[in-house]
Amino acid sequence: MSDDLNPGPEHLETEADFEHRWNVLLNEMETRFGKRPDLNALLLLIGVQELGQGVAEFTKEQKQDLMHIATCKLFSLSGHYELERVDEDGWPHYKLLRPVPFAFLKEQERMMKWHMLEYFSLDD
């Protein structure tokens, strides 16, 4: 496994602790929005937040773009992407600094959850 999936000894966390933190986040989101979100809903939420233009009606293509923005923002937390520019319409564009390591589906999901936990903890 890559270093992105295995934090250093100062950040060791049991799987039970990780799942607890994840469930706390999901419970907070359910309380806030009235529905328990899945990963895609959280990606969309992060994308809308990073776009910074408020809640609006988005096309299917724009929703895909918002999820891409969210993914780039999340993986910027571990040095894979950095914000390159914001275009004339206010949409952020990221540049890849180093590839996200290959991972199987379960590892990808855990990596995404970890980055989401980090993202939402920055708001505290």
C-alpha positions as CSV (number, residue, x, y, z in Angstrom):
1,M,0.0,0.0,0.0
2,S,1.1,3.6,-0.6
3,D,2.0,6.2,2.0
4,D,-1.3,7.9,1.3
5,L,-3.2,5.0,2.7
6,N,-0.8,4.5,5.7
7,P,-0.3,7.6,7.8
8,G,2.8,7.9,9.9
9,P,2.9,6.5,13.5
10,E,1.8,9.8,15.0
11,H,-1.5,9.4,13.1
12,L,-2.3,5.8,13.8
13,E,-6.0,5.2,14.1
14,T,-7.8,1.9,14.5
15,E,-10.4,0.9,11.9
16,A,-13.0,1.2,14.6
17,D,-12.0,4.8,15.4
18,F,-11.9,5.7,11.7
19,E,-15.4,4.2,11.1
20,H,-16.6,6.1,14.2
21,R,-15.3,9.4,12.8
22,W,-16.9,8.6,9.5
23,N,-20.3,7.8,11.0
24,V,-20.1,11.1,13.1
25,L,-19.6,13.0,9.9
26,L,-22.5,11.2,8.1
27,N,-24.8,11.8,11.2
28,E,-23.9,15.5,11.1
29,M,-24.7,15.8,7.4
30,E,-27.9,13.9,7.9
31,T,-28.9,16.3,10.7
32,R,-28.0,19.3,8.5
33,F,-29.6,18.1,5.3
34,G,-32.3,15.7,6.4
35,K,-30.8,12.8,4.4
36,R,-27.8,10.5,5.0
37,P,-25.3,11.3,2.1
38,D,-23.3,8.8,0.1
39,L,-19.8,9.5,-1.3
40,N,-21.2,11.0,-4.5
41,A,-23.5,13.4,-2.6
42,L,-20.6,14.4,-0.4
43,L,-18.4,15.0,-3.5
44,L,-21.1,17.2,-5.0
45,L,-21.5,19.1,-1.7
46,I,-17.7,19.7,-1.6
47,G,-17.7,20.8,-5.2
48,V,-20.5,23.3,-4.7
49,Q,-18.7,24.6,-1.6
50,E,-15.4,25.0,-3.5
51,L,-17.1,26.7,-6.4
52,G,-18.4,29.2,-3.9
53,Q,-21.4,30.4,-6.0
54,G,-24.1,29.0,-3.7
55,V,-26.7,26.4,-4.4
56,A,-28.1,26.4,-7.9
57,E,-29.5,24.1,-10.5
58,F,-26.6,22.3,-12.3
59,T,-26.6,20.3,-15.5
60,K,-25.4,16.7,-15.4
61,E,-22.1,17.8,-16.9
62,Q,-21.7,20.6,-14.4
63,K,-22.4,18.1,-11.6
64,Q,-19.6,15.9,-13.0
65,D,-17.3,18.9,-13.1
66,L,-18.3,19.7,-9.5
67,M,-17.4,16.2,-8.4
68,H,-14.1,16.5,-10.2
69,I,-13.4,19.8,-8.4
70,A,-14.1,18.1,-5.1
71,T,-11.8,15.2,-5.9
72,C,-9.0,17.6,-6.8
73,K,-9.6,19.7,-3.7
74,L,-9.6,16.6,-1.5
75,F,-6.4,15.2,-3.0
76,S,-4.8,18.6,-2.8
77,L,-4.8,17.9,1.0
78,S,-2.2,15.2,0.4
79,G,-0.2,17.0,-2.2
80,H,-1.5,15.4,-5.4
81,Y,-3.1,18.5,-6.8
82,E,-2.9,22.2,-6.4
83,L,-5.2,25.0,-7.5
84,E,-3.9,26.4,-10.7
85,R,-6.4,29.1,-11.5
86,V,-10.0,30.2,-11.3
87,D,-11.5,30.8,-14.8
88,E,-13.6,33.8,-15.8
89,D,-16.8,32.0,-14.7
90,G,-15.4,31.4,-11.3
91,W,-14.7,27.7,-11.7
92,P,-11.5,26.4,-10.1
93,H,-8.9,24.4,-12.2
94,Y,-6.4,22.2,-10.6
95,K,-3.1,20.8,-11.8
96,L,-1.8,17.4,-11.0
97,L,1.4,17.4,-9.0
98,R,1.8,13.7,-8.6
99,P,-0.5,10.8,-9.5
100,V,-2.9,9.4,-7.0
101,P,-1.6,5.9,-6.2
102,F,-3.4,2.9,-7.7
103,A,-5.8,1.3,-5.2
104,F,-8.5,-1.3,-5.3
105,L,-12.1,-0.1,-4.9
106,K,-12.2,-0.7,-1.1
107,E,-8.9,1.2,-0.6
108,Q,-10.1,4.0,-3.0
109,E,-13.2,4.4,-0.9
110,R,-11.2,4.5,2.4
111,M,-8.8,7.0,0.9
112,M,-11.7,9.2,-0.2
113,K,-13.4,9.0,3.2
114,W,-10.1,9.9,4.9
115,H,-9.7,13.0,2.7
116,M,-13.3,14.0,3.3
117,L,-12.8,13.7,7.1
118,E,-9.7,15.9,6.8
119,Y,-11.6,18.4,4.6
120,F,-14.6,18.7,6.9
121,S,-12.3,18.9,10.0
122,L,-10.6,22.0,8.5
123,D,-14.0,23.8,8.9
124,D,-13.9,23.3,12.7
